[in-house]
Amino acid sequence: MEAGPRDGDPAARQTQEDAPRLSPDGPDEETTTPEVEVELRPQRRLRIWQLAPIVVLAAVGSLMFAFPLAFGTGDGGAVVAMLGLLISCCAAGWGMMAARKVGHTWPGLPSRASGERPDWRVIALYVTVGAAVVALAVWRVARLR
C-alpha cells in the first residue's frame, strides 16, 4: 500500500495542479515578495548634544580672546587673550574631529573611505591660511605687552 494518493484519483490531481509551482531550489520568482533593505544603524550626523559643548567652548574662548584685546585690561590681558585663543583652537579641533567621525570632510579633500589622494595644492592652501591666522593672532597678543 502506498502512503499518498493514487494517480487515478481526480481530487488529488486537482490539488496538485492548484499548488504553487516549485523550481528545484524553491518557489518560482513570481510568487516571492520583493525584499526591502532597511538600514539598522542610525544616520551619521552631528546631534545637538554633540554640538552644544563645542559651540559653548568656542564662544567662551572667543570672548576671552576678544575682550582683553578690545579693552586692554592691564598686565594680565595678554595671558587671558592667549588662553582664550587656546580654548578657541581646542574647540575648533574638537569640532573637526566630531565632524570627521560622522563622515564630513574639508572642502576640496576626498573622504577617508574613497581611497583617493588629496591634492597637495589644497593642503598647501589650508596650511598657509592656518599659519597666517595663527601668526596674526600671536602678533596681536604680543602687541598688548
Helices and strands as residue ranges (DSSP letters): H 10-18, E 22-23, E 26-27, G 29-31, H 48-71, H 77-101, G 112-114, H 120-142
